[in-house]
Amino acid sequence: MSVTFILLLTACGGSKYDNAINEVMKQEKKVRKEMRADSDEHKRDNAIIRVYDDGKYIQLAFYQPEESSRRLTAYSYYEKLGDSYEEMAHMPGDGDGDRLGLYKKTPDYKEVKGKETKTMCLFIPDRGTIVLPLSCCVRASMLKCYVDLIIKFRFKEIYL
């Protein structure tokens, strides 16, 4: 089976978005506390954070404890309106198929468990976008291995 894919590389500085991410994290913690869903897991060093459109949108989810049936909490989305961020309603909890089309874009900045990730994105027709850490794509044979995994298991995104 022949696979056609497009490679996109991203390399962004993380400090540019620190204040925005911290503001969103504060709001997220407040909302979760009001819902009585706050826990020690809801910290920046336990989250996946993606920043789009030069900081206009921030998407985040938290890793769940290992005994949980789900790997991540539902994604939250924030939009910058004026000088502050507001949570967006009616966005998908699984991070896929949002009305803004963010799921089709490469984030300007991405952080996993408090560390910026430089990523390589593969777009494979009928499979969506696959995001791989650059450090894992040192050799072409490794890249082929990832593509084979994606095809075999029908992953849309892989985070290592």
Phi and psi restraints in degrees (value plus and minus 20) as a CYANA .aco file:
   2 SER   PHI    -109.3   -69.3
   2 SER   PSI     117.1   157.1
   3 VAL   PHI    -140.5  -100.5
   3 VAL   PSI     108.8   148.8
   4 THR   PHI    -122.8   -82.8
   4 THR   PSI     110.8   150.8
   5 PHE   PHI    -165.9  -125.9
   5 PHE   PSI     139.9   179.9
   6 ILE   PHI    -138.0   -98.0
   6 ILE   PSI     113.2   153.2
   7 LEU   PHI    -119.2   -79.2
   7 LEU   PSI     114.6   154.6
   8 LEU   PHI    -147.3  -107.3
   8 LEU   PSI     111.3   151.3
   9 LEU   PHI    -129.2   -89.2
   9 LEU   PSI     120.6   160.6
  10 THR   PHI    -145.4  -105.4
  10 THR   PSI     122.4   162.4
  11 ALA   PHI    -168.3  -128.3
  11 ALA   PSI      87.0   127.0
  12 CYS   PHI    -150.6  -110.6
  12 CYS   PSI     133.6   173.6
  13 GLY   PHI    -104.4   -64.4
  13 GLY   PSI     115.9   155.9
  14 GLY   PHI    -101.4   -61.4
  14 GLY   PSI     -52.7   -12.7
  15 SER   PHI     -81.9   -41.9
  15 SER   PSI     -44.1    -4.1
  16 LYS   PHI     -79.0   -39.0
  16 LYS   PSI     -50.7   -10.7
  17 TYR   PHI    -127.3   -87.3
  17 TYR   PSI     -16.8    23.2
  18 ASP   PHI     -76.2   -36.2
  18 ASP   PSI     -67.1   -27.1
  19 ASN   PHI     -82.6   -42.6
  19 ASN   PSI     -62.5   -22.5
  20 ALA   PHI     -84.2   -44.2
  20 ALA   PSI     -65.0   -25.0
  21 ILE   PHI     -83.7   -43.7
  21 ILE   PSI     -62.6   -22.6
  22 ASN   PHI     -82.3   -42.3
  22 ASN   PSI     -59.3   -19.3
  23 GLU   PHI     -82.9   -42.9
  23 GLU   PSI     -65.6   -25.6
  24 VAL   PHI     -85.4   -45.4
  24 VAL   PSI     -60.3   -20.3
  25 MET   PHI     -82.1   -42.1
  25 MET   PSI     -59.7   -19.7
  26 LYS   PHI     -82.5   -42.5
  26 LYS   PSI     -64.5   -24.5
  27 GLN   PHI     -84.6   -44.6
  27 GLN   PSI     -62.8   -22.8
  28 GLU   PHI     -81.5   -41.5
  28 GLU   PSI     -63.4   -23.4
  29 LYS   PHI     -82.9   -42.9
  29 LYS   PSI     -61.3   -21.3
  30 LYS   PHI     -82.8   -42.8
  30 LYS   PSI     -65.9   -25.9
  31 VAL   PHI     -81.6   -41.6
  31 VAL   PSI     -65.8   -25.8
  32 ARG   PHI     -85.3   -45.3
  32 ARG   PSI     -54.7   -14.7
  33 LYS   PHI     -86.3   -46.3
  33 LYS   PSI     -62.8   -22.8
  34 GLU   PHI     -82.8   -42.8
  34 GLU   PSI     -53.7   -13.7
  35 MET   PHI    -104.9   -64.9
  35 MET   PSI     -19.6    20.4
  36 ARG   PHI      38.4    78.4
  36 ARG   PSI      16.3    56.3
  37 ALA   PHI    -137.7   -97.7
  37 ALA   PSI      -7.5    32.5
  38 ASP   PHI     -95.3   -55.3
  38 ASP   PSI     124.5   164.5
  39 SER   PHI    -173.8  -133.8
  39 SER   PSI     154.7   194.7
  40 ASP   PHI     -86.0   -46.0
  40 ASP   PSI     -39.3     0.7
  41 GLU   PHI     -94.2   -54.2
  41 GLU   PSI     -35.3     4.7
  42 HIS   PHI    -109.9   -69.9
  42 HIS   PSI      44.7    84.7
  43 LYS   PHI    -148.2  -108.2
  43 LYS   PSI     141.7   181.7
  44 ARG   PHI     -80.3   -40.3
  44 ARG   PSI     -55.4   -15.4
  45 ASP   PHI    -100.2   -60.2
  45 ASP   PSI     -10.1    29.9
  46 ASN   PHI    -153.2  -113.2
  46 ASN   PSI      12.5    52.5
  47 ALA   PHI    -153.2  -113.2
  47 ALA   PSI     139.6   179.6
  48 ILE   PHI    -125.2   -85.2
  48 ILE   PSI     103.8   143.8
  49 ILE   PHI    -146.4  -106.4
  49 ILE   PSI     110.9   150.9
  50 ARG   PHI    -147.1  -107.1
  50 ARG   PSI     115.4   155.4
  51 VAL   PHI    -135.5   -95.5
  51 VAL   PSI     111.3   151.3
  52 TYR   PHI    -143.2  -103.2
  52 TYR   PSI     139.5   179.5
  53 ASP   PHI      29.3    69.3
  53 ASP   PSI      31.6    71.6
  54 ASP   PHI      34.4    74.4
  54 ASP   PSI      18.9    58.9
  55 GLY   PHI      75.1   115.1
  55 GLY   PSI     -18.9    21.1
  56 LYS   PHI     -88.5   -48.5
  56 LYS   PSI     -55.9   -15.9
  57 TYR   PHI    -145.9  -105.9
  57 TYR   PSI     119.7   159.7
  58 ILE   PHI    -149.1  -109.1
  58 ILE   PSI     110.6   150.6
  59 GLN   PHI    -137.3   -97.3
  59 GLN   PSI     118.0   158.0
  60 LEU   PHI    -169.7  -129.7
  60 LEU   PSI     133.0   173.0
  61 ALA   PHI    -168.2  -128.2
  61 ALA   PSI     137.0   177.0
  62 PHE   PHI    -132.2   -92.2
  62 PHE   PSI     125.3   165.3
  63 TYR   PHI     -90.6   -50.6
  63 TYR   PSI     118.9   158.9
  64 GLN   PHI    -108.8   -68.8
  64 GLN   PSI     139.4   179.4
  65 PRO   PHI     -79.9   -39.9
  65 PRO   PSI     133.0   173.0
  66 GLU   PHI     -78.3   -38.3
  66 GLU   PSI     -50.3   -10.3
  67 GLU   PHI     -96.4   -56.4
  67 GLU   PSI     -28.2    11.8
  68 SER   PHI     -92.7   -52.7
  68 SER   PSI     131.4   171.4
  69 SER   PHI     -97.1   -57.1
  69 SER   PSI     -39.1     0.9
  70 ARG   PHI    -130.6   -90.6
  70 ARG   PSI     124.9   164.9
  71 ARG   PHI     -95.0   -55.0
  71 ARG   PSI     -57.2   -17.2
  72 LEU   PHI    -149.9  -109.9
  72 LEU   PSI     135.3   175.3
  73 THR   PHI     -91.4   -51.4
  73 THR   PSI     154.1   194.1
  74 ALA   PHI     -85.5   -45.5
  74 ALA   PSI     126.5   166.5
  75 TYR   PHI     -91.8   -51.8
  75 TYR   PSI     122.8   162.8
  76 SER   PHI    -131.7   -91.7
  76 SER   PSI     127.9   167.9
  77 TYR   PHI    -145.2  -105.2
  77 TYR   PSI     116.9   156.9
  78 TYR   PHI    -147.2  -107.2
  78 TYR   PSI     123.1   163.1
  79 GLU   PHI    -141.5  -101.5
  79 GLU   PSI     117.5   157.5
  80 LYS   PHI    -100.2   -60.2
  80 LYS   PSI     100.3   140.3
  81 LEU   PHI    -144.5  -104.5
  81 LEU   PSI      88.4   128.4
  82 GLY   PHI      51.6    91.6
  82 GLY   PSI    -143.7  -103.7
  83 ASP   PHI    -119.1   -79.1
  83 ASP   PSI     -18.1    21.9
  84 SER   PHI    -154.6  -114.6
  84 SER   PSI     151.2   191.2
  85 TYR   PHI    -126.9   -86.9
  85 TYR   PSI     121.8   161.8
  86 GLU   PHI    -145.1  -105.1
  86 GLU   PSI     121.1   161.1
  87 GLU   PHI     -88.0   -48.0
  87 GLU   PSI     119.6   159.6
  88 MET   PHI    -115.4   -75.4
  88 MET   PSI     117.0   157.0
  89 ALA   PHI    -112.4   -72.4
  89 ALA   PSI     142.7   182.7
  90 HIS   PHI      38.9    78.9
  90 HIS   PSI      24.6    64.6
  91 MET   PHI    -134.9   -94.9
  91 MET   PSI     130.6   170.6
  92 PRO   PHI     -90.9   -50.9
  92 PRO   PSI     114.2   154.2
  93 GLY   PHI     -90.5   -50.5
  93 GLY   PSI     -40.2    -0.2
  94 ASP   PHI    -111.0   -71.0
  94 ASP   PSI     -19.4    20.6
  95 GLY   PHI      57.9    97.9
  95 GLY   PSI     -10.1    29.9
  96 ASP   PHI    -142.1  -102.1
  96 ASP   PSI     118.8   158.8
  97 GLY   PHI      55.5    95.5
  97 GLY   PSI      10.4    50.4
  98 ASP   PHI     -89.8   -49.8
  98 ASP   PSI     135.7   175.7
  99 ARG   PHI     -87.2   -47.2
  99 ARG   PSI     -38.0     2.0
 100 LEU   PHI    -107.4   -67.4
 100 LEU   PSI     -32.0     8.0
 101 GLY   PHI      57.4    97.4
 101 GLY   PSI       0.0    40.0
 102 LEU   PHI     -82.7   -42.7
 102 LEU   PSI     -53.8   -13.8
 103 TYR   PHI     -81.7   -41.7
 103 TYR   PSI     -38.8     1.2
 104 LYS   PHI    -111.2   -71.2
 104 LYS   PSI     -30.7     9.3
 105 LYS   PHI    -119.5   -79.5
 105 LYS   PSI     136.5   176.5
 106 THR   PHI    -107.0   -67.0
 106 THR   PSI     108.0   148.0
 107 PRO   PHI     -83.4   -43.4
 107 PRO   PSI     128.6   168.6
 108 ASP   PHI     -88.9   -48.9
 108 ASP   PSI     -51.6   -11.6
 109 TYR   PHI    -168.5  -128.5
 109 TYR   PSI     122.3   162.3
 110 LYS   PHI    -162.6  -122.6
 110 LYS   PSI     120.0   160.0
 111 GLU   PHI    -156.6  -116.6
 111 GLU   PSI     117.0   157.0
 112 VAL   PHI    -145.1  -105.1
 112 VAL   PSI     101.5   141.5
 113 LYS   PHI      31.5    71.5
 113 LYS   PSI      26.2    66.2
 114 GLY   PHI      62.1   102.1
 114 GLY   PSI     -19.3    20.7
 115 LYS   PHI    -141.4  -101.4
 115 LYS   PSI     114.1   154.1
 116 GLU   PHI     -84.1   -44.1
 116 GLU   PSI     119.4   159.4
 117 THR   PHI    -135.4   -95.4
 117 THR   PSI     110.8   150.8
 118 LYS   PHI    -110.7   -70.7
 118 LYS   PSI     108.6   148.6
 119 THR   PHI    -143.3  -103.3
 119 THR   PSI     139.3   179.3
 120 MET   PHI    -139.3   -99.3
 120 MET   PSI     107.4   147.4
 121 CYS   PHI    -125.8   -85.8
 121 CYS   PSI     115.4   155.4
 122 LEU   PHI    -133.0   -93.0
 122 LEU   PSI     112.3   152.3
 123 PHE   PHI    -128.6   -88.6
 123 PHE   PSI      97.9   137.9
 124 ILE   PHI    -136.9   -96.9
 124 ILE   PSI     101.0   141.0
 125 PRO   PHI     -72.0   -32.0
 125 PRO   PSI     119.0   159.0
 126 ASP   PHI      49.4    89.4
 126 ASP   PSI     -14.8    25.2
 127 ARG   PHI    -145.8  -105.8
 127 ARG   PSI     -40.6    -0.6
 128 GLY   PHI      73.8   113.8
 128 GLY   PSI    -177.7  -137.7
 129 THR   PHI    -119.1   -79.1
 129 THR   PSI     114.1   154.1
 130 ILE   PHI    -135.8   -95.8
 130 ILE   PSI     106.9   146.9
 131 VAL   PHI    -128.5   -88.5
 131 VAL   PSI     102.1   142.1
 132 LEU   PHI    -143.3  -103.3
 132 LEU   PSI     123.0   163.0
 133 PRO   PHI     -85.5   -45.5
 133 PRO   PSI     119.6   159.6
 134 LEU   PHI     -78.9   -38.9
 134 LEU   PSI     -55.1   -15.1
 135 SER   PHI     -82.6   -42.6
 135 SER   PSI     -41.5    -1.5
 136 CYS   PHI    -108.4   -68.4
 136 CYS   PSI     -26.4    13.6
 137 CYS   PHI    -132.6   -92.6
 137 CYS   PSI      21.1    61.1
 138 VAL   PHI     -87.2   -47.2
 138 VAL   PSI     -60.1   -20.1
 139 ARG   PHI    -140.6  -100.6
 139 ARG   PSI     131.4   171.4
 140 ALA   PHI     -80.5   -40.5
 140 ALA   PSI     -54.7   -14.7
 141 SER   PHI     -84.6   -44.6
 141 SER   PSI     -54.0   -14.0
 142 MET   PHI     -88.5   -48.5
 142 MET   PSI     -60.5   -20.5
 143 LEU   PHI     -81.8   -41.8
 143 LEU   PSI     -63.8   -23.8
 144 LYS   PHI     -80.0   -40.0
 144 LYS   PSI     -59.5   -19.5
 145 CYS   PHI     -80.4   -40.4
 145 CYS   PSI     -64.4   -24.4
 146 TYR   PHI     -83.4   -43.4
 146 TYR   PSI     -63.8   -23.8
 147 VAL   PHI     -81.3   -41.3
 147 VAL   PSI     -61.7   -21.7
 148 ASP   PHI     -81.4   -41.4
 148 ASP   PSI     -60.9   -20.9
 149 LEU   PHI     -82.6   -42.6
 149 LEU   PSI     -62.7   -22.7
 150 ILE   PHI     -81.0   -41.0
 150 ILE   PSI     -65.6   -25.6
 151 ILE   PHI     -85.9   -45.9
 151 ILE   PSI     -64.9   -24.9
 152 LYS   PHI     -84.6   -44.6
 152 LYS   PSI     -65.0   -25.0
 153 PHE   PHI    -123.8   -83.8
 153 PHE   PSI     -19.7    20.3
 154 ARG   PHI      39.2    79.2
 154 ARG   PSI      17.6    57.6
 155 PHE   PHI     -90.6   -50.6
 155 PHE   PSI     124.2   164.2
 156 LYS   PHI    -116.1   -76.1
 156 LYS   PSI     -55.4   -15.4
 157 GLU   PHI    -158.1  -118.1
 157 GLU   PSI     122.9   162.9
 158 ILE   PHI    -144.9  -104.9
 158 ILE   PSI     107.3   147.3
 159 TYR   PHI    -139.5   -99.5
 159 TYR   PSI     105.3   145.3
